């Protein structure tokens, strides 16, 4: 029986590997004999999404690597092993599988301290990101770069795909007064770069030197992927997907995160969180689902279609969102052409239609304390203020899109893939 089980597991692993047409940076590093890490003491910033194409954790790969001494682990939001909920502070601990000290970068500090780094020669980063500014892993990468620049440590990124591809850029740059961990750097909301490319951009544009207050660039090495091109979405890579956070269970949820994530900060509507369709829905207890679907489809938004949906969430991330978990009514969003769709503006079209259907509902007055977070994820108050004058997307769309072309042109200098 054990022999049969072993053969089944081996066959499953072969199937995963055989389907992959892209090698992540960790495999490229391993294929090169870990040359860049030989004889060095290594710290690793990772979570469960840091794997090879056989689902082996980068923690284990580096811990077993000949000539490499893995001495510390660093966990972002949700922790190294992914066992913390969104927004929860994570404490320091010891990894039970390796016995290696784990430091939290989503607790008392977001940035590694001098004490955390003192026994490390190089800090390695390997996390699957989703290509969106309000998703905090890129911010963790950035502050790790800042710490390395400040304390004279090397930094390495093991590159991974941007699941949205490498061509989609949407949203304005973050403006002064609105920088936070969900809008850490002056980049668009959807920025069209891999983690490695973004690291090079932050370094070469002088952002790391400025933010670290060291005046120095980070000593950066990026281990590129093999086989990835900018037109690839994650499914095209053949790589296995391990959810980088609990509400991104599939690569497709990475498309929906920028489609509804800003709206979710208002705590008025259910966007599928707590149901089986995270970030895919727009719903509330007082909405007529059929009318909403008809009005949303009447907009003829490129690459998008909406169907009526009635459901009851199973849980809420916060009691402020839905105290009773009552049945809600709305639409499920279908992305029929992700390249043609303007993902981020979709949630504003929803607000426009809801205002037309229910003008008596003061949408931005339901939870006024949420203004601050809404503006932070937008990177400015201008989006909210321009939109709420008439609840028309046309009043804010130009401002939302004003920086996209210039950023695309600037960041193209740092492309590792074409």
N, C-alpha and C positions, 0 to 999 in steps of 0.2 A: 504493500500500500504506500509506504514511504517513497519507494522508487518511482511509482506512478505519479505521486504528487510532485516529486522533484522534476520529472520529465515535463509535467504540465507547466510548472513554473518556468522552466528553461524555455519551453516553446513560447510562452507568453512574452518573455524577455526578448527572444529572437524576433518575434512579431513586431514589438515596439521598435527595436533597432532597425529592422529591415524597412520600415515605413518612413524613417526619418531621412530627409534630404538635406537637412541643416545640422551642422555640428555646433553646439553652444561653446562658448569660450572655455569652459572647464574641460571639455573633451580635447580641444585644440591644445590647451596647456598640458594635459596628460600625454597626448600624442607626442609632444615635444620633450617629454622626459622631465617636466616641471623645471625646465632650465632656468627660468627667471626667478625661481624660489629656492634654488639649491643653497643649502647651508644657512638658510634664513629662518628666523623665528617669525611665525605668521599668526596674525589675527584675522578672523573671518567674520564678515558681516553677511548674514544670510538668514533665510527662513525655509520652510519646506519646499518652496518653488526652486531652490538652488539644487538642481539635479542634473545628471547626465541623461542620455537617451535610453538608458536601462533603468531609470528611476533611482539610481544610486545617489545618495545625498553628497553634496560637495563637502560637507563636514567629514564624512567617512573617507572620501577620495583624498582629501588633503591630510587627514589624520594617518592614512596608510601610505602616503607618498614617500618613496625613498629620498633621503636627503632633505626632507622638509620637516620642520618642527612646528606643529600647530599648537599654540600655547593659549589662545583665548578665542572665545566666540562672542559676537555682538548681535543683539536682536533688535530689529526695528519694531514698529507697531505690530501687534499680535505675537511677537516673540520669535525666538530662534526655531522653536518647534511648532509655532502657530497655534498655541493654546490659550490666547487671550483675545477678548472681544475688541471690536473697534473702539478706539478712544480710551481703553483701559490702560492705566499705568502698569508697567511691567517691572518687576524687581530683579535684582541680580540673583544668580543661582549657580548651580553646578549641573552641567549636562549629564543626565543619568546614564547615557549610552557610552560616553567617552571619558567621563570624569573631568572634562575640561571646564574651566571657569567660564560662565556666561555673564556678560554685562548687558544691561538693558539700555537701549537708546530711545526708549519711550517711557521714561519714568521721571526721576529727578533731573535727568539731563538728556538732551537730544544729541549732544556732541561728546565724543570720547574725551575724557580728561587726560592730563599728563600722566596721572597715576595709572589709568587703564592702559596707556600706550607704552609705559616705560620699559617693558620687557619684549616689545615687538619691533621687528625691523621693517615689516611691510604689512599693511592692512589690505586685505583682499575683499572685494565686494562681489557677491553673486546672488541677485534677486531678480525674479521675473517681474517687470513693471507693466503698466497698462497704458503708458503714453499720455497721461492726463495730469495736469498741474496740481489738482487738489488731492491726488493720491500720494501719500506721504513718503513712499520709499525713495523717490528721487531726491527728496529733501534730506533724508537720512544719508544718502550717498554724498550730497553736497557738503553737509556739515562734517562728515568724516574726512572729506578732502580738505576742508578748512583746518581741522585738527591736525592732519598730517603736515600741512603747510606750516602751521604754527609751531609744531614740535619736531620738525625735521625728520618725519617718517615717510617711507615710500607708500604709494597707494596704487592698487591694481584693480581694474574692472574686468571681470570675466563676462564678456558681452552676451546679450540675449536679444531675441527679436522684440521689436515693438509690435504688439498684436494688431494694432490698427494699420500696420504698414508704415512706410517711411515717407509718404507724400502728403498726408493729411495734416494741415495746420489750420486751427480755428481759435479765435479769441484774441482779445487785446493783451498787451503786456501789463504786468502788475505795476501799479503806480505807488508813489511815496505815500506812506500812511496805511497801506493795505498789505504789507508784507507780513506773512505768518507762516506756520509750518504747512498750511494748505495752499500757500502762494509764496513759496520761499524765495524764488528768483524771478527776475523780469523776463519771463518767457510766456508764450501764448498758452491758453488753456489746454489745447491739443497741440503738441509741439513737434511731432513728426521725426523724432530722433530715437535711436537706441540708447540704452544706458551709457554705453561707451562713448557714443557720439556726443551725448549731452555732457558727459564728464569733460571731454576735450573742449567743447564750447565754453563751459564755465571756466575752465582753466585758461584757455587762450584769450578769452575776452576780458581777462583781468578780474572777473567776478570773485574767484576764490581768493586771490591776493587781497582784494578790498575787504571782503567779508571776514576773512581771518585776521585782518588788521596786522598781518605779518609783512605785507608788501611783497611776498614771494608767491610764485606759483607752487602748486602741488607737484611733487616728483611723481608723475603719473605714467602708468603703463596700462594700455588697453590690450587685452587678448581678444582679437576679433573672432567672430563666428566664421565658419566656412559654409558656403552655399546659400547664404541669405541675400535676397535682392529687395529693393525698396517697394516693389509692387506686391510683395508677399504679405498675406495676412497669416495669423498663426496656424490655421488649419493647413495652409500650403506647405508648412515646414515639415509636416509629418512627425514633429516632436510631441512627446507626451505633455499634457497640461496638468500641472499640480496647482490648485487654486492658491494664489498668493495671499488672499484674504477670504474670509468666510462668504462674502457676498459676491465673489467673482468665481463661481464654481466652474465655468466654461470659458473658453476664449471669446465666445460671442458676447458674454457679459461685459467684456472690455469695451465693446462697441456701445453698449447701452449705458455704461457708467457716465460718460460725458453727455449723453442724451437727456438724462434726468437728474443727475447728481446735484446740480445747483439748486433746482427746484426743491429737492428733498430737504435742503437746509431750512426751508420755511416751516417745516413740521405741520403742514396743512393737508397734504395729499399723501396717499400711499403710492409708492413707486415700485411695488412688488417686493420690497423688503419685508420679510416675515411671511411671504408666500413663496411659491415655487418659481417665480419669475423676477428675480432681483433686478431692479432698474429698468424693467421692460414695460411697466404699466404707469398710467396716470389715473388715479381713482380717489373717490371720497364717498361718504355715505349719502350725500345729497345730490349726486350727479345722475342724470339720465344717460345710461350707457349707450343706448341706441342713437340718441340725438348727438351725443359727443362724437361717436364714431363717424356719423354722417357729416358733421361739420368739420371734423379734422380731415377727412378724405376729400372734402370739397375744396380744400386749400391746394390740392395737387402738389404736395411737397415732393420734390425729386427723391427717389430712392426709398420712399416710406409709404406704409399702408397701416391702417388702424382697424381693429375689429372690436366690437363691444364685448365687455367682460364683466362678470359679477362674481365676487369671491369674498371669502372671509379669511383674513390673515391668521396664521397660526401663532405668531408671536410679534412683539414690537421691541425694537432696540431700546426705546425709551418710552416711559409712560406719558411723556409730553406729546408723543406722536399719536398714540391711540390708546386711551385708557381702557376702553372696553373691548377692543378688538372686534368691533361690529362689522357686519357685511358692508362692503364698499362696491361702488359701481364706476366703471370707466372704460378705458380702452387698453388693449395690449398693442404695443408697437411692433411692427414687422419692418425690418430693414431689408429691402429688396435689392438695393445697390448701395453698398457702404461708401463707395467712392463718390457717387453722385449726391448722397445725402449730406446736408449740413446738420451734423449730429447735435451740436450744442444749441443751435437756435430752436430746435424742436420743442424744448420745454417752454420757451417763450411764446411760440405759436399756440401751445396748449393754454397758457395763461390768457392769451388774447381771446381764444375761443371761449374759455370759461367766463371771462368777463362779459363777452357778448351774450352768452346764455344766461348768466346770473349776475346782472349788473348791480344788484343789491348787496352782493357779498363783497365785503371789503377784504380783498385777498391779502394785502400786506399789513392789515391791522389785526389779523387773527393772533399772531405771535410777534409783536413788535420787537421783542428782545432778540429775535432771530435776525434782525437787520444786519447786525455786525458780522455774523458768520456768512450771510448771503453776500455781503459786499466783499468780504475777504476772499471767498472762492471766486468771485468775479474779478477780483484784483482792483476794484474801484467802486465808488458809489454812483458813478455816472450811468452805469447800465440800469440800475434800479430807478434812479431819478428820471432818466429819459423815458424809460418804458412806462412808468406809472403816470405820466402826464396824460396819456390817452389809452394805455394798454395796447399799443400798436408796435409790432416788431419793427416796422419800418422806421420808427423813431430812434431805435437803438442799434439796428443792424450794422450801419456804417461804422459806428464807434466800436462795436464788438469786433469787426473785421479789419479795422484800420491798420493794425500792425502785422497782419499775417504775411503779406507778400515780402515786406522788408525783412522779417525774421527768417523766412524761408531762404531768401537770398544770402543773408549773413551766415546762417547756420550751414548752408551748403558747402562752405569752405572746409567743414570738418566732417563731411560724410566719409565713412569707411566703406560704404556699399553703394552700388548704383543699380 
